[in-house]
Amino acid sequence: MKLEKERLTIVSPEEQRTKWFDIAFIWFCANVAVPRLMIGGSLMEMGFWKMLLMITVGNLIIFLPLLALGDIGYRVKIPTMAATRFTFGVKGSYLPSIANGIQLLGWAANVTVICGSSIDAIVAAMTGFECLPLWIIVTAVAQLIITAFGFRSITWLQRISVPLLILLSIVTVVIVFKNFGASQITSYSPAAPLGVMIGVDIIAANAFAWGPMVCDYTRYAKSGKGAGFGTLIGSLLGAACFMFVGAISYVATGSPNPVDFLLSQGLGIPALLIIVLSSLTTNVVNLYSSGISFVNVFSKTEPWKIIVPLGIIVGLIAIIPNLIGHFITFLTIVGAIFVPLIAIMLVDFYIVKKKKVQAEDLLVEDSSSKYWFKGGFNWPALIVWFIGIAIYNVFSYAWTAIGACVPTFIIICILYLIVGNAGKKEA
């Protein structure tokens, strides 16, 4: 195993050997994390059956754009943020790259503090020893070491973790239903039911946060179908699995995190495994893609030289008090940035450019590149993106009842279709 040294390059056909189930394992593990438990607890405020419909059918619909992004990764053979060059221009792509790198550090820091806090609680219950900063640091160091060795290291971690996480999730669900009764959980009726479109916004913000990372992994896929199918299946199963665990835990115990409940049942080791495995498998994806996003800006730097300082930054951020208290606000910011971004990329690749993108030209960083546009920026695309961010915020704060993700996605798809086709005619 070697440190990740692959700079911004096009993946060769020989390297495209990752099968669909390894892609699925990556995205299953990425979605099996404590924040998904929290989302499940929030969705339970819709009532049990609506929650069940949302985490299955709702997640399936919302994750479909990720399937399309997976196909783009296989075809273009470069990371997602580098692929944004065909839409926003070589230099224009630096803006979403920096935004994505920062948001992934935010995700990683949130997961790190949750993991450290949960380990501290579990160890304290089992041994009496408490030291939260220690467990935050241990978590940060472990995920940094795994990530620094790159994509193949992450793949092996996921292969080991997926069967264990599935088994532990099933055990948790069975114990919760056995102790509290199926009727008590399924008949849960919230005092102030959550609106359907707000529920869609919650799961969409979660899904679209992963969008900017998809091509980072599917560029290694063995086939286009495997890239898309693996991304969709893994994301759907992982998200639905942990959201369901969080939802029923919330009804049964008042907390979406099942750790306290498992501890009360004398199951400290399973609780520890769930937290550690789910956190590490999620955060290696966060940290790796954050590093790869910054590689698009600093293309001559070896990824591990970026990943290591980023991993240290994550550990330092995680020590900030009450970091997790800003989680919902964080989701809103993520949705505002990446819902319109992904809408523009998909319309540009599949409709405007009709899948005809020259990957070699994407890596040319001067005016000879086909994707240089004007001074390295495709301003019409960037302006539509900025408009999309504004529209999302208007819907989020002014028209909350109809949600923000779906209307913003549709409006920006239509707007960029007009703008992109107009620009193509002028060219």
Backbone torsions as a table, in degrees:
resi	resn	phi	psi	omega
1	MET	NA	129.9	-177.6
2	LYS	-119.9	155.7	176.1
3	LEU	-61.0	147.1	-179.1
4	GLU	-68.2	110.0	-177.1
5	LYS	-118.0	-1.5	-176.0
6	GLU	-71.1	112.3	179.0
7	ARG	-74.8	-166.6	-178.0
8	LEU	-72.9	98.4	-178.5
9	THR	-137.5	166.7	175.0
10	ILE	-86.7	128.7	-179.5
11	VAL	-65.7	133.1	-179.4
12	SER	-78.7	158.8	177.5
13	PRO	-56.5	-33.0	-179.9
14	GLU	-66.9	-29.6	179.9
15	GLU	-82.5	-15.8	179.7
16	GLN	-83.7	74.5	-176.3
17	ARG	-125.1	3.9	-178.1
18	THR	-76.2	124.7	-177.3
19	LYS	-80.9	164.5	-173.3
20	TRP	-59.4	-34.2	-175.8
21	PHE	-72.9	-28.3	174.8
22	ASP	-70.5	-37.5	174.0
23	ILE	-62.4	-43.4	179.2
24	ALA	-63.1	-40.6	179.2
25	PHE	-60.5	-42.9	180.0
26	ILE	-58.8	-46.8	-175.6
27	TRP	-79.5	-25.7	171.7
28	PHE	-62.5	-51.2	-177.7
29	CYS	-66.4	-34.0	178.9
30	ALA	-62.0	-33.3	-176.5
31	ASN	-94.3	-9.2	177.7
32	VAL	-94.4	86.9	-177.9
33	ALA	-149.1	163.2	-176.5
34	VAL	-57.2	-38.1	176.1
35	PRO	-56.3	-31.8	176.6
36	ARG	-69.7	-32.1	173.7
37	LEU	-61.5	-42.8	179.7
38	MET	-63.9	-40.4	177.8
39	ILE	-63.4	-42.0	178.0
40	GLY	-60.8	-41.3	177.6
41	GLY	-62.2	-39.0	177.8
42	SER	-65.9	-41.7	-177.6
43	LEU	-68.8	-22.3	178.7
44	MET	-64.1	-18.8	177.1
45	GLU	-71.4	0.0	171.8
46	MET	-88.6	-13.9	-170.0
47	GLY	101.8	155.1	-172.4
48	PHE	-59.7	-50.4	-171.9
49	TRP	-72.0	-36.3	175.7
50	LYS	-67.9	-37.6	176.2
51	MET	-60.5	-44.3	-179.4
52	LEU	-62.1	-42.2	178.1
53	LEU	-64.6	-39.7	-177.6
54	MET	-67.2	-43.8	-175.9
55	ILE	-77.0	-13.7	176.8
56	THR	-101.5	-72.2	-177.8
57	VAL	-66.5	-44.3	-179.5
58	GLY	-60.8	-48.1	178.6
59	ASN	-62.4	-39.5	-179.8
60	LEU	-59.0	-46.9	-179.1
61	ILE	-66.0	-44.6	-176.6
62	ILE	-66.8	-32.7	-177.9
63	PHE	-80.4	-9.1	-179.4
64	LEU	-56.9	-41.1	176.1
65	PRO	-58.7	-29.3	178.2
66	LEU	-69.0	-32.4	174.8
67	LEU	-60.1	-44.3	179.3
68	ALA	-65.4	-39.4	177.5
69	LEU	-64.9	-35.8	176.9
70	GLY	-60.3	-40.2	177.9
71	ASP	-65.5	-39.7	177.5
72	ILE	-60.9	-43.5	179.2
73	GLY	-58.2	-43.6	179.5
74	TYR	-64.9	-40.2	-176.3
75	ARG	-74.4	-43.0	-174.4
76	VAL	-87.7	-26.7	172.3
77	LYS	67.8	28.0	174.8
78	ILE	-137.3	165.1	-179.0
79	PRO	-61.5	160.4	-175.8
80	THR	-57.3	-48.3	-175.7
81	MET	-67.7	-30.9	173.7
82	ALA	-71.1	-33.5	178.8
83	ALA	-67.0	-24.5	178.4
84	THR	-65.2	-9.8	177.8
85	ARG	-62.3	-33.6	-178.3
86	PHE	-69.7	-16.7	178.3
87	THR	-102.5	-48.4	-172.2
88	PHE	-100.6	-5.8	-176.6
89	GLY	95.2	159.4	-176.6
90	VAL	-57.9	-52.2	179.6
91	LYS	-78.2	-32.1	178.2
92	GLY	-60.5	-28.8	-179.7
93	SER	-69.3	-16.5	179.6
94	TYR	-64.1	-32.0	-178.4
95	LEU	-64.0	-54.3	176.5
96	PRO	-65.2	-29.3	179.2
97	SER	-63.4	-47.1	179.4
98	ILE	-65.9	-42.4	178.6
99	ALA	-60.5	-43.0	-179.5
100	ASN	-68.0	-42.8	178.7
101	GLY	-58.8	-41.6	-179.4
102	ILE	-69.7	-43.0	-178.5
103	GLN	-65.5	-33.6	178.5
104	LEU	-70.3	-33.3	173.7
105	LEU	-64.6	-36.8	176.5
106	GLY	-63.1	-46.9	176.5
107	TRP	-58.6	-48.4	-176.3
108	ALA	-61.4	-40.8	-180.0
109	ALA	-66.1	-42.4	177.7
110	ASN	-60.1	-46.7	-179.1
111	VAL	-65.9	-37.8	180.0
112	THR	-63.0	-43.8	-178.8
113	VAL	-69.5	-36.2	177.4
114	ILE	-65.6	-43.9	179.9
115	CYS	-62.4	-48.8	-179.7
116	GLY	-60.4	-41.8	179.8
117	SER	-64.6	-41.8	-178.6
118	SER	-68.2	-42.0	177.5
119	ILE	-61.9	-42.1	-179.9
120	ASP	-60.4	-43.2	-179.8
121	ALA	-66.6	-41.8	-178.3
122	ILE	-67.1	-47.3	-179.6
123	VAL	-64.4	-38.8	178.8
124	ALA	-63.4	-40.5	180.0
125	ALA	-67.5	-32.5	-176.3
126	MET	-88.5	-31.4	-173.7
127	THR	-127.0	-18.3	-176.2
128	GLY	90.5	-7.6	-179.2
129	PHE	-84.4	129.6	178.6
130	GLU	-127.4	133.7	174.4
131	CYS	-168.7	83.4	-175.5
132	LEU	-57.9	-47.5	-179.5
133	PRO	-56.9	-36.0	180.0
134	LEU	-60.9	-46.8	-175.9
135	TRP	-73.1	-28.9	173.4
136	ILE	-65.6	-43.6	180.0
137	ILE	-66.1	-43.2	178.8
138	VAL	-59.5	-44.4	178.1
139	THR	-60.9	-47.3	-178.0
140	ALA	-62.1	-41.4	-178.7
141	VAL	-68.5	-43.5	-178.7
142	ALA	-61.2	-47.2	-178.2
143	GLN	-69.4	-30.7	178.3
144	LEU	-67.6	-43.8	-179.1
145	ILE	-62.3	-45.6	-179.7
146	ILE	-63.5	-44.4	-175.9
147	THR	-67.6	-36.3	-177.2
148	ALA	-60.6	-23.0	179.3
149	PHE	-89.3	1.8	165.8
150	GLY	86.4	-165.0	-170.5
151	PHE	-58.4	-44.8	-176.8
152	ARG	-66.4	-37.9	176.6
153	SER	-61.5	-43.2	178.8
154	ILE	-63.1	-41.6	-179.9
155	THR	-57.6	-44.1	-178.6
156	TRP	-68.6	-37.1	176.1
157	LEU	-60.5	-42.5	-178.5
158	GLN	-67.1	-38.5	179.6
159	ARG	-60.3	-38.2	179.9
160	ILE	-74.2	-38.9	-170.4
161	SER	-78.7	-36.7	-173.6
162	VAL	-55.7	-53.2	-179.5
163	PRO	-59.5	-39.8	179.9
164	LEU	-65.5	-42.8	-179.0
165	LEU	-66.8	-38.4	177.1
166	ILE	-62.9	-46.8	-179.8
167	LEU	-61.7	-46.9	-178.6
168	LEU	-64.8	-36.1	178.2
169	SER	-65.9	-42.9	178.9
170	ILE	-62.4	-44.5	179.1
171	VAL	-59.7	-43.3	-180.0
172	THR	-62.3	-46.0	-179.5
173	VAL	-61.5	-45.1	-179.0
174	VAL	-61.5	-44.0	-178.0
175	ILE	-67.1	-41.2	179.3
176	VAL	-62.2	-48.0	-179.8
177	PHE	-64.8	-37.4	-179.0
178	LYS	-66.5	-40.0	-175.6
179	ASN	-80.9	-32.2	-174.2
180	PHE	-110.6	-13.2	177.1
181	GLY	86.8	134.1	-177.8
182	ALA	-63.1	-38.8	-176.6
183	SER	-64.8	-38.1	179.6
184	GLN	-64.1	-38.4	-177.8
185	ILE	-76.7	-47.0	-176.1
186	THR	-71.6	-21.2	-179.2
187	SER	-94.6	7.2	-178.6
188	TYR	-57.1	128.3	-179.0
189	SER	-126.2	108.4	-178.1
190	PRO	-67.7	149.1	-179.5
191	ALA	-67.8	-38.7	178.7
192	ALA	-128.4	87.7	-174.6
193	PRO	-56.2	138.9	177.3
194	LEU	-74.8	135.8	179.2
195	GLY	-67.5	150.4	-178.1
196	VAL	-60.3	-44.8	-177.0
197	MET	-68.7	-30.1	174.9
198	ILE	-68.7	-38.4	175.2
199	GLY	-61.0	-42.0	177.5
200	VAL	-61.3	-42.7	178.9
201	ASP	-59.4	-41.1	-178.0
202	ILE	-63.5	-48.6	-178.1
203	ILE	-74.8	-28.6	179.1
204	ALA	-70.1	-40.2	177.8
205	ALA	-60.9	-38.9	176.7
206	ASN	-63.7	-47.6	-177.0
207	ALA	-66.8	-46.6	-176.3
208	PHE	-70.6	-20.1	174.6
209	ALA	-64.2	-29.6	178.6
210	TRP	-81.4	-21.2	-175.0
211	GLY	-50.3	-47.1	-177.7
212	PRO	-66.5	-3.3	-179.6
213	MET	-106.2	-13.8	-168.1
214	VAL	-55.3	-50.6	-176.0
215	CYS	-65.4	-21.7	178.3
216	ASP	-57.2	-28.9	-176.3
217	TYR	-108.2	-37.7	-177.1
218	THR	-74.3	-12.4	174.0
219	ARG	-62.8	-20.8	178.7
220	TYR	-94.4	2.1	-174.3
221	ALA	-67.9	150.9	-179.4
222	LYS	-75.6	-27.1	-179.7
223	SER	-149.2	159.3	178.1
224	GLY	-65.0	-41.7	178.8
225	LYS	-64.1	-40.9	178.6
226	GLY	-64.2	-37.7	179.2
227	ALA	-62.3	-49.9	-178.5
228	GLY	-71.0	-48.2	-177.1
229	PHE	-63.5	-44.3	-179.8
230	GLY	-62.4	-40.9	178.4
231	THR	-63.2	-46.2	-177.4
232	LEU	-66.3	-51.5	-176.3
233	ILE	-63.8	-46.9	-179.3
234	GLY	-62.0	-45.2	-179.9
235	SER	-63.3	-45.9	-177.5
236	LEU	-63.4	-49.3	-177.6
237	LEU	-65.8	-42.9	-179.4
238	GLY	-63.5	-49.0	-178.5
239	ALA	-64.3	-47.5	-178.3
240	ALA	-62.9	-40.6	-178.7
241	CYS	-59.0	-54.7	-175.1
242	PHE	-77.1	-30.6	175.1
243	MET	-63.0	-38.1	179.0
244	PHE	-66.6	-44.0	178.1
245	VAL	-60.2	-44.1	179.3
246	GLY	-63.7	-38.9	-178.2
247	ALA	-64.9	-49.9	-177.3
248	ILE	-72.2	-30.7	176.3
249	SER	-65.1	-38.3	-179.8
250	TYR	-62.5	-43.5	179.9
251	VAL	-67.7	-43.2	-173.7
252	ALA	-75.0	-37.7	-171.2
253	THR	-122.1	-9.6	-176.9
254	GLY	87.5	-3.2	178.4
255	SER	-131.7	135.1	179.0
256	PRO	-73.1	-16.3	178.8
257	ASN	-88.4	118.3	-174.0
258	PRO	-79.4	4.8	-174.5
259	VAL	-59.1	-50.8	-178.1
260	ASP	-60.3	-39.5	179.4
261	PHE	-64.8	-45.7	179.6
262	LEU	-62.6	-38.4	177.2
263	LEU	-62.5	-39.6	179.9
264	SER	-65.5	-22.0	178.7
265	GLN	-94.0	6.0	-179.6
266	GLY	76.3	25.2	-177.3
267	LEU	-113.2	54.4	-177.9
268	GLY	-64.7	-39.4	-178.6
269	ILE	-66.4	-49.0	175.1
270	PRO	-58.0	-39.9	178.5
271	ALA	-61.3	-42.9	179.2
272	LEU	-63.3	-42.6	-179.9
273	LEU	-64.0	-41.9	179.6
274	ILE	-59.8	-48.1	-176.9
275	ILE	-67.0	-48.4	-176.1
276	VAL	-65.8	-49.8	-177.7
277	LEU	-65.3	-45.3	-178.1
278	SER	-65.5	-36.3	-179.0
279	SER	-72.5	-46.6	-179.0
280	LEU	-64.3	-44.8	-177.0
281	THR	-66.8	-28.5	175.8
282	THR	-77.2	-44.3	-172.6
283	ASN	-74.6	-26.1	175.4
284	VAL	-66.6	-33.3	175.7
285	VAL	-68.6	-45.1	178.1
286	ASN	-58.5	-49.7	-175.0
287	LEU	-68.9	-41.9	179.6
288	TYR	-61.4	-48.1	-177.5
289	SER	-71.5	-29.6	173.7
290	SER	-62.6	-44.6	177.8
291	GLY	-62.4	-44.3	-179.6
292	ILE	-65.2	-33.2	176.9
293	SER	-62.8	-43.4	179.3
294	PHE	-72.5	-24.2	175.4
295	VAL	-63.0	-31.7	176.7
296	ASN	-62.0	-29.8	178.8
297	VAL	-85.7	-41.9	179.3
298	PHE	-110.8	71.5	-167.4
299	SER	-67.2	-16.6	-178.3
300	LYS	-96.6	4.9	-178.7
301	THR	-97.4	136.2	177.1
302	GLU	-67.3	134.6	-175.4
303	PRO	-52.2	-40.0	-176.0
304	TRP	-63.9	-27.4	179.1
305	LYS	-73.1	-17.9	173.9
306	ILE	-93.4	-41.2	-177.4
307	ILE	-60.8	-41.0	-176.9
308	VAL	-61.6	-52.9	177.6
309	PRO	-63.9	-33.5	177.2
310	LEU	-64.0	-40.6	178.2
311	GLY	-62.3	-37.9	177.2
312	ILE	-66.4	-41.4	178.6
313	ILE	-60.7	-41.9	178.8
314	VAL	-57.5	-45.9	179.2
315	GLY	-61.0	-39.8	179.9
316	LEU	-68.7	-41.0	178.6
317	ILE	-64.4	-38.5	-175.6
318	ALA	-62.4	-22.2	-179.1
319	ILE	-79.5	-12.1	-180.0
320	ILE	-60.7	128.9	-179.0
321	PRO	-62.9	142.6	175.1
322	ASN	57.1	30.7	179.0
323	LEU	-60.0	-42.4	-175.2
324	ILE	-69.4	-16.0	179.8
325	GLY	-66.7	-14.0	-179.0
326	HIS	-102.8	19.0	-171.2
327	PHE	-63.0	-46.6	-177.4
328	ILE	-65.7	-41.2	175.8
329	THR	-60.5	-40.3	178.4
330	PHE	-60.8	-43.2	178.6
331	LEU	-60.9	-39.1	179.4
332	THR	-63.9	-42.7	178.8
333	ILE	-63.4	-43.8	179.4
334	VAL	-61.0	-45.8	179.6
335	GLY	-61.0	-42.8	-178.6
336	ALA	-61.1	-37.5	-177.5
337	ILE	-79.0	-44.3	-166.3
338	PHE	-100.1	-18.4	174.2
339	VAL	-62.8	-52.9	177.9
340	PRO	-67.3	-33.3	178.8
341	LEU	-59.3	-47.9	-178.3
342	ILE	-68.9	-37.8	176.9
343	ALA	-58.3	-45.8	-179.5
344	ILE	-64.1	-45.7	-179.5
345	MET	-59.1	-45.3	-176.8
346	LEU	-66.7	-44.0	178.5
347	VAL	-63.6	-42.2	-178.0
348	ASP	-64.4	-44.8	-175.8
349	PHE	-72.8	-48.9	-171.2
350	TYR	-86.3	-30.1	-174.9
351	ILE	-108.4	-53.4	-177.1
352	VAL	-69.9	-50.7	-177.4
353	LYS	-93.1	-6.8	177.2
354	LYS	50.7	44.2	176.8
355	LYS	67.3	9.2	-178.2
356	LYS	-96.7	88.5	178.4
357	VAL	-125.2	129.3	-179.6
358	GLN	-92.2	102.8	-173.8
359	ALA	-59.3	-38.7	-178.7
360	GLU	-59.5	-38.0	-179.6
361	ASP	-69.5	-24.4	179.6
362	LEU	-65.8	-25.6	-176.7
363	LEU	-93.7	-2.3	176.2
364	VAL	-82.2	120.8	-171.4
365	GLU	-107.5	44.5	173.4
366	ASP	-148.7	-175.3	-173.0
367	SER	-67.5	-8.7	177.0
368	SER	-78.0	-10.8	178.6
369	SER	-72.2	139.4	176.2
370	LYS	-62.5	-23.3	-175.9
371	TYR	-106.2	26.8	176.9
372	TRP	-79.6	-31.3	-178.0
373	PHE	54.9	-122.7	-179.7
374	LYS	-112.3	105.9	-179.9
375	GLY	66.4	20.3	-179.5
376	GLY	94.7	-1.4	-176.7
377	PHE	-122.7	135.5	170.3
378	ASN	-98.3	89.0	-171.3
379	TRP	-62.9	-38.6	177.8
380	PRO	-57.6	-42.1	178.9
381	ALA	-66.3	-42.3	-179.9
382	LEU	-64.5	-39.5	179.7
383	ILE	-65.4	-40.5	176.7
384	VAL	-62.7	-39.1	177.4
385	TRP	-61.5	-46.7	179.5
386	PHE	-62.2	-39.0	177.0
387	ILE	-62.1	-41.4	178.8
388	GLY	-61.4	-39.9	177.4
389	ILE	-62.0	-42.6	179.5
390	ALA	-65.4	-44.4	180.0
391	ILE	-60.4	-44.0	-179.7
392	TYR	-58.0	-44.6	-179.1
393	ASN	-67.2	-36.1	176.9
394	VAL	-61.6	-47.7	178.6
395	PHE	-63.4	-38.7	-176.7
396	SER	-64.9	-38.9	-172.2
397	TYR	-106.8	-21.1	-177.6
398	ALA	-105.3	-36.3	-177.6
399	TRP	-126.7	59.7	-174.8
400	THR	-61.4	-29.0	-175.4
401	ALA	-63.1	-30.2	-178.0
402	ILE	-97.7	-0.1	178.4
403	GLY	77.6	172.1	-177.4
404	ALA	-118.0	-35.5	-172.3
405	CYS	-64.8	-54.0	-174.6
406	VAL	-64.5	-51.4	179.6
407	PRO	-62.8	-38.2	178.9
408	THR	-64.0	-44.4	-179.8
409	PHE	-59.4	-46.6	-178.2
410	ILE	-65.9	-46.2	-178.3
411	ILE	-61.8	-44.5	-177.7
412	ILE	-70.3	-35.6	175.0
413	CYS	-58.4	-47.3	-179.2
414	ILE	-66.1	-45.2	-177.8
415	LEU	-62.9	-44.3	-178.4
416	TYR	-73.0	-28.9	175.3
417	LEU	-59.4	-41.8	178.4
418	ILE	-68.2	-48.8	-177.2
419	VAL	-66.7	-44.8	-178.1
420	GLY	-64.7	-43.1	179.1
421	ASN	-68.5	-34.8	177.1
422	ALA	-64.4	-43.0	178.7
423	GLY	-65.3	-34.3	179.8
424	LYS	-67.7	-37.8	179.1
425	LYS	-67.5	-38.2	178.8
426	GLU	-66.8	-36.7	179.4
427	ALA	-69.7	NA	NA
